[in-house]
């Protein structure tokens, strides 16, 4: 017998959940944008406990999220930074496998094109990162 599923009918979302708690959490975070978690240091608010916890790491200068690749000592305060970092490892097959060296400092020209571009949401076009001004 299949477990009961709970469907989000908020604005035709249609996402399925295995319990009412997860459905309620989804509606509050995604649709209502209720920010239950508040940073006492900078007053920033968060919809998810995970995002709040990762934000706290930045105030404490902690980087507890370690890269799982062997011989890589990189660590991060946010899981999204680890995801971006893993793309470098996934592209390492283009580098010298015999030396098994991980070059931590790569220029933008050494990275795959997909990492050198970002999508401009307003115009739905890719813009090379070297054309993006960083404030």
N, C-alpha and C positions, 0 to 999 in steps of 0.2 A: 504494500500500500504506500502510495506517495504521500509525503508530508504536505500539510496544508500550505498554500502559497497566498501571500497578501499582495495585492496589486495597488500601485499608486495611481489614483485617478486624478490627481492634481494636474490641471491644465493638460490633459491628455498625455501624461508622462508614460504610463504603462509599465514602469519598472516593477519587477517582481522581487519579493522578499520572503524569507522563510519564517519570519515571526513579526508580530505587531511592533515590538520594540524597534527593530531595524527599519520598518516602514515609517514609524513616527520620527525616528532620528533623521531619516532621509528627507522627509517633508520639512522638518524644522531647519535642517542645514541647507538643503538645495533650493527649495521653493520659497520658504519664508525667510531664509538667511538669518535665523536667530543665532546670535553669537553668545553662547553660554560661557565661554572661557575668556577671562580678562587678565591681562598682564599687569601686575602690580607695579612694575618698574616703569613701563612706558605707556600704559593705558590702552595698548592695542588689543582688539577683540578678535576672537576666533570662533568659527563654527564647529571645528573638530578638536578633540582632545589631542590627537596626534600632531596637528599643526601647531597647537599651543605649546606642547612639550618641546617640539623642535625649535620653536621660537625662543623658548627659555634657554636652550643650549647656547644661542648666540649671545645672550646677556652674560652667561657664565664662561664664555670662551671655551665651551666643550665641543668636542667632535667625536661623539661615541659611535657614529655610524661608519663602520670600517669597510673598506673595499674587500670583497671576498676572493679576489684573484691572488694566486700565490705570488710571493715576492713583491707585492705592492703594499706599501705602507700608508697609502692615502686614507684619510678619515674626514668625515663631513658632519656638519651640524644638521643638515636637512637631507631627507631621503631623495628628494628631487635632484640634489647635487650629485648624489651617488649614481642615480640613473643616467645623468648626463656624462659622468665620468666613465661609466661602464661602456659607453659607445666608443670611447678611445680604445679600450681593450678589445672590443669586438672588431675594430679596424686594424689591430696590431698585426694581423696576418700579412699586411702589406709592408711591414717593417722586417728587419733582419731577425729571423728566428734563431740563428745560430748563437748570436750574442745574448739572446734572452734578456736584453736590457730594455727597461721602460724609461723612455725619455720624458721626464716630467715637464720640461719646458719645451713646448713645441710652438712654432709660430703659427699664425692662422693659416698660412699657405700650406702647412704640413697636414692640416686636418682635412677629413673628407668634406666635400662640398656641402653635404647635408648639414654639417655642423657649422659651416661658415655662413649660412643663410638663416634668415628668420622670415616669417610670413608677416607682411604688413596687413593687419586685419581690416583696415579701412579699404584698401584697394585689392586685397586678396592676391598680392604678388610677392614673390621672393626678392629680398633685397640682400646683397652681399653684406656681411658684417662690417667689412672695412668701409662701407658707405654709411654705417649707422653711427651717429654721434653719441658718445657716452658722456652723460652729465657728471 
